[in-house]
């Protein structure tokens, strides 16, 4: 707590209190003075994170200021966007996706009636693309598998961070040197951690060792990049499922085995088809008679 006053900071003006009413008044003033074209130009430069933030509060912002059909159209678009990010799809999920798109087309005229769009039509290429999402899911699976988030993150860790660590000279050589040294340091840390882990397993405990617990980074490295990674016995899991040890497990089982091979499906299949359908679509020779 401080007893200093605003005059001691060189500002003789007594500013008004930051209350909810004052904030709403300032927002109204900004809305009347702002140029919609400037707002649109600003939205063209925002990132994906900004778009996701807008999606969280856009309905709350326009609620009460727009008619219910207007809100229904925005709500349908948000539902469609979130539903398309599902990792797997079934008939029920596809039905919800189609219902969201249909709801948007049913209520989109309210956006034009309320003056929410300067043009008198919705001939927008990205909206036209929405019509092809469901056929693409049925043919190729979830759209999330085509996400570029992994490559964009790799661009940050493999290019931007090494470039910022240099002196803005000879970018390619310095980035290559940075990555090479980072890999050597990682391998050295991994080797020393494996060696220390083996010494601990041999009973070489010393007084005070229990006080030095490994941190999260060391545990992650030891778990995923060393020979100590746990091996899952899928034969045992498949045998337990076959004998009904887990009656509440969903069917069909994702883990099954024969006498020599165990298989585990990490995700549910997107497409289901018979042997005859697969042979016809994939042009496969069928060596047995299909009923």
C-alpha positions as CSV (number, residue, x, y, z in Angstrom):
1,X,0.0,0.0,0.0
2,X,1.3,3.5,-0.9
3,X,0.2,6.9,0.5
4,X,1.4,8.7,-2.7
5,X,-1.1,10.9,-4.5
6,X,-1.5,11.5,-8.2
7,X,0.2,15.0,-7.9
8,X,3.4,13.3,-6.8
9,X,3.6,11.5,-10.2
10,X,3.7,14.7,-12.2
11,X,0.1,14.5,-13.4
12,X,-2.1,17.3,-12.0
13,X,-5.3,16.1,-13.8
14,X,-7.7,14.1,-11.6
15,X,-8.8,11.3,-13.9
16,X,-12.4,9.9,-13.6
17,X,-12.9,6.5,-11.8
18,X,-12.8,3.4,-14.0
19,X,-16.4,2.2,-13.5
20,X,-18.6,0.0,-15.6
21,X,-20.8,3.0,-16.7
22,X,-17.7,5.0,-17.8
23,X,-16.4,2.1,-19.8
24,X,-19.7,1.6,-21.6
25,X,-19.9,5.3,-22.4
26,X,-16.4,5.2,-23.9
27,X,-17.3,2.1,-25.9
28,X,-20.4,3.9,-27.4
29,X,-18.2,6.9,-28.3
30,X,-15.7,4.7,-30.0
31,X,-18.4,2.9,-31.9
32,X,-19.9,6.2,-33.2
33,X,-16.5,7.6,-34.2
34,X,-14.8,4.5,-35.7
35,X,-14.8,3.8,-39.4
36,X,-16.1,0.3,-40.2
37,X,-13.6,0.0,-43.1
38,X,-10.8,0.5,-40.6
39,X,-12.1,-2.3,-38.4
40,X,-12.3,-4.6,-41.4
41,X,-8.8,-3.8,-42.4
42,X,-7.7,-4.5,-38.9
43,X,-9.4,-7.9,-38.8
44,X,-7.6,-8.9,-42.0
45,X,-4.3,-8.7,-40.1
46,X,-5.2,-10.7,-37.0
47,X,-3.8,-14.1,-36.2
48,X,-5.6,-17.4,-35.7
49,X,-5.4,-16.9,-31.9
50,X,-7.3,-13.6,-32.3
51,X,-9.9,-15.3,-34.3
52,X,-10.4,-17.9,-31.6
53,X,-10.7,-15.2,-29.0
54,X,-13.3,-13.4,-31.0
55,X,-15.4,-16.6,-31.3
56,X,-15.5,-16.9,-27.5
57,X,-17.3,-13.6,-26.9
58,X,-18.8,-12.5,-30.2
59,X,-22.3,-13.9,-29.3
60,X,-22.2,-12.1,-25.9
61,X,-21.2,-8.8,-27.6
62,X,-24.0,-8.8,-30.2
63,X,-26.7,-10.2,-27.9
64,X,-29.4,-7.6,-27.3
65,X,-28.2,-5.4,-30.1
66,X,-29.2,-7.7,-33.0
67,X,-32.4,-9.6,-33.8
68,X,-32.7,-13.3,-32.8
69,X,-32.3,-14.6,-36.4
70,X,-29.0,-12.7,-36.6
71,X,-27.8,-14.4,-33.5
72,X,-29.0,-17.8,-34.8
73,X,-26.9,-17.3,-38.0
74,X,-23.7,-16.5,-36.0
75,X,-24.4,-19.3,-33.6
76,X,-24.8,-21.8,-36.4
77,X,-21.4,-20.7,-37.9
78,X,-19.7,-21.1,-34.6
79,X,-21.3,-24.6,-34.1
80,X,-20.1,-25.6,-37.6
81,X,-16.6,-24.4,-37.0
82,X,-16.3,-26.2,-33.6
83,X,-17.9,-29.4,-34.9
84,X,-15.4,-29.6,-37.8
85,X,-12.6,-29.8,-35.3
86,X,-13.7,-33.2,-34.0
87,X,-11.0,-35.9,-34.2
88,X,-13.6,-38.5,-35.4
89,X,-17.0,-38.5,-37.0
90,X,-20.0,-40.8,-37.0
91,X,-23.5,-40.5,-38.4
92,X,-24.7,-38.4,-35.4
93,X,-21.8,-35.9,-35.7
94,X,-22.3,-35.6,-39.4
95,X,-26.0,-34.9,-38.8
96,X,-25.2,-32.1,-36.3
97,X,-22.7,-30.7,-38.8
98,X,-25.3,-30.6,-41.6
99,X,-27.9,-29.1,-39.2
100,X,-25.6,-26.3,-38.3
101,X,-24.9,-25.4,-41.9
102,X,-28.6,-25.6,-42.8
103,X,-29.4,-23.3,-39.9
104,X,-27.0,-20.7,-41.1
105,X,-28.4,-20.7,-44.6
106,X,-31.9,-20.4,-43.1
107,X,-31.1,-17.3,-41.0
108,X,-28.3,-15.6,-43.0
109,X,-30.8,-13.2,-44.6
110,X,-31.1,-11.5,-41.1
111,X,-27.5,-10.4,-41.4
112,X,-28.3,-8.5,-44.6
113,X,-31.5,-7.1,-43.2
114,X,-29.7,-5.7,-40.1
115,X,-27.0,-4.1,-42.2
116,X,-24.3,-6.5,-40.9
117,X,-22.9,-6.9,-44.4
118,X,-22.3,-4.0,-46.8
119,X,-22.9,-6.2,-49.9
120,X,-26.3,-7.5,-50.8
121,X,-25.2,-11.1,-51.2
122,X,-23.2,-13.9,-49.6
123,X,-21.2,-14.9,-52.6
124,X,-18.0,-15.5,-50.5
125,X,-15.5,-18.2,-51.5
126,X,-15.0,-19.3,-47.9
127,X,-18.8,-19.8,-47.4
128,X,-18.9,-21.8,-50.7
129,X,-16.2,-24.0,-49.2
130,X,-18.4,-25.0,-46.4
131,X,-20.6,-27.0,-48.8
132,X,-17.6,-29.3,-49.5
133,X,-16.7,-30.1,-45.9
134,X,-19.1,-33.0,-45.3
135,X,-18.3,-34.7,-48.6
136,X,-14.6,-34.3,-47.8
137,X,-15.1,-35.9,-44.3
138,X,-17.0,-38.9,-45.8
139,X,-14.2,-39.4,-48.4
140,X,-11.0,-38.6,-46.5
141,X,-11.8,-38.4,-42.8
142,X,-11.6,-35.6,-40.2
143,X,-10.3,-32.3,-41.5
144,X,-8.1,-32.0,-38.4
145,X,-5.6,-34.4,-39.9
146,X,-4.8,-31.7,-42.5
147,X,-4.0,-29.0,-39.9
148,X,-0.8,-27.0,-40.4
149,X,-0.4,-26.3,-36.7
150,X,2.4,-28.8,-36.4
151,X,4.4,-27.3,-39.2
152,X,3.7,-23.7,-38.1
153,X,5.0,-24.6,-34.6
154,X,8.1,-26.3,-36.2
155,X,8.7,-23.1,-38.1
156,X,8.9,-21.2,-34.8
157,X,11.2,-23.7,-33.0
158,X,13.4,-24.6,-36.0
159,X,13.7,-21.2,-37.7
160,X,12.5,-18.2,-35.7
161,X,14.0,-19.0,-32.3
162,X,17.4,-19.9,-33.8
163,X,17.3,-16.7,-35.9
164,X,16.5,-14.6,-32.8
165,X,19.5,-16.2,-31.0
166,X,21.9,-14.9,-33.6
167,X,23.3,-11.5,-34.5
168,X,21.2,-10.9,-37.6
169,X,24.1,-11.9,-39.8
170,X,24.5,-15.1,-41.9
171,X,21.1,-16.5,-41.0
172,X,21.4,-19.9,-42.7
173,X,24.8,-20.7,-41.2
174,X,23.8,-19.5,-37.7
175,X,20.5,-21.4,-37.7
176,X,22.2,-24.6,-38.8
177,X,24.9,-24.2,-36.2
178,X,22.3,-23.4,-33.5
179,X,20.2,-26.6,-34.4
180,X,23.4,-28.7,-34.5
181,X,24.5,-27.6,-31.1
182,X,21.0,-28.0,-29.6
183,X,20.9,-31.6,-30.8
184,X,24.3,-32.3,-29.4
185,X,23.3,-30.9,-26.0
186,X,20.1,-32.9,-26.0
187,X,21.9,-36.1,-26.8
188,X,24.4,-35.4,-24.1
189,X,21.7,-34.7,-21.5
190,X,19.9,-37.9,-22.6
191,X,23.0,-40.0,-22.3
192,X,23.9,-38.7,-18.8
193,X,20.3,-39.2,-17.6
194,X,20.3,-42.8,-18.9
195,X,23.6,-43.4,-17.2
196,X,22.5,-41.9,-13.9
197,X,19.3,-43.9,-14.0
198,X,21.2,-47.2,-14.5
199,X,23.5,-46.3,-11.6
200,X,20.5,-45.7,-9.3
201,X,19.0,-49.1,-10.4
202,X,22.3,-50.8,-9.4
203,X,21.8,-49.7,-5.8
204,X,24.3,-46.9,-5.8
205,X,22.2,-44.6,-3.5
206,X,24.1,-42.0,-1.5
207,X,22.9,-40.0,1.4
208,X,20.8,-37.1,0.2
209,X,19.8,-38.7,-3.1
210,X,16.2,-38.7,-2.1
211,X,16.3,-34.9,-1.9
212,X,17.2,-34.5,-5.6
213,X,14.0,-35.5,-7.4
214,X,14.0,-35.3,-11.2
215,X,12.1,-32.3,-12.7
216,X,9.3,-32.5,-15.3
217,X,11.7,-32.1,-18.2
218,X,13.9,-34.9,-17.1
219,X,10.9,-37.2,-16.5
220,X,9.6,-36.4,-20.0
221,X,13.0,-37.1,-21.6
222,X,13.5,-40.4,-19.7
223,X,10.0,-41.5,-20.5
224,X,9.8,-40.9,-24.3
225,X,13.5,-40.8,-25.4
226,X,15.2,-43.6,-23.5
227,X,15.1,-47.4,-23.4
228,X,13.1,-47.2,-20.1
229,X,9.9,-46.4,-22.1
230,X,7.1,-48.7,-20.9
231,X,6.2,-51.4,-23.4
232,X,2.4,-52.2,-23.6
233,X,1.5,-55.9,-23.8
234,X,-1.3,-55.8,-26.3
235,X,-1.5,-59.6,-26.3
236,X,-2.6,-59.4,-22.6
237,X,-5.1,-56.7,-23.3
238,X,-6.6,-58.5,-26.3
239,X,-6.9,-61.7,-24.2
240,X,-8.6,-59.8,-21.4
241,X,-11.1,-58.3,-23.8
242,X,-11.8,-61.6,-25.5
243,X,-12.6,-63.3,-22.1
244,X,-14.9,-60.5,-21.0
245,X,-12.8,-59.0,-18.3
246,X,-14.0,-55.5,-19.2
247,X,-17.7,-55.9,-20.0
248,X,-18.3,-52.1,-20.3
249,X,-15.7,-51.7,-23.1
250,X,-17.2,-50.3,-26.3
251,X,-17.5,-52.7,-29.3
252,X,-16.0,-53.4,-31.7
253,X,-12.8,-53.7,-29.8
254,X,-9.8,-51.6,-30.8
255,X,-7.3,-54.3,-29.6
256,X,-7.3,-57.8,-30.9
257,X,-4.7,-60.5,-31.5
258,X,-4.0,-63.9,-33.1
259,X,-1.4,-66.4,-31.9
260,X,1.4,-64.5,-33.5
261,X,0.2,-60.8,-34.0
262,X,-1.4,-58.2,-31.8
263,X,-3.1,-55.2,-33.4
264,X,-4.3,-52.0,-31.7
265,X,-6.3,-49.3,-33.4
266,X,-5.4,-45.9,-32.0
267,X,-8.6,-44.2,-33.3
268,X,-11.9,-45.4,-34.5
269,X,-12.2,-46.0,-38.3
270,X,-13.8,-43.1,-40.2
271,X,-15.2,-45.3,-42.9
272,X,-17.0,-48.6,-42.7
273,X,-17.4,-50.8,-45.7
274,X,-17.7,-54.5,-46.6
275,X,-15.1,-56.6,-48.3
276,X,-16.9,-56.4,-51.6
277,X,-17.1,-52.6,-51.4
278,X,-13.5,-52.2,-50.5
279,X,-12.5,-54.6,-53.4
280,X,-14.6,-52.6,-55.8
281,X,-13.5,-49.1,-54.7
282,X,-9.8,-50.0,-54.3
283,X,-9.7,-52.3,-57.3
284,X,-8.4,-55.3,-55.2
285,X,-8.4,-58.9,-56.4
286,X,-10.7,-61.1,-54.5
287,X,-9.5,-64.6,-54.0
288,X,-12.6,-66.0,-52.2
289,X,-16.2,-65.9,-53.0
290,X,-18.0,-63.0,-51.3
291,X,-21.6,-63.8,-50.3
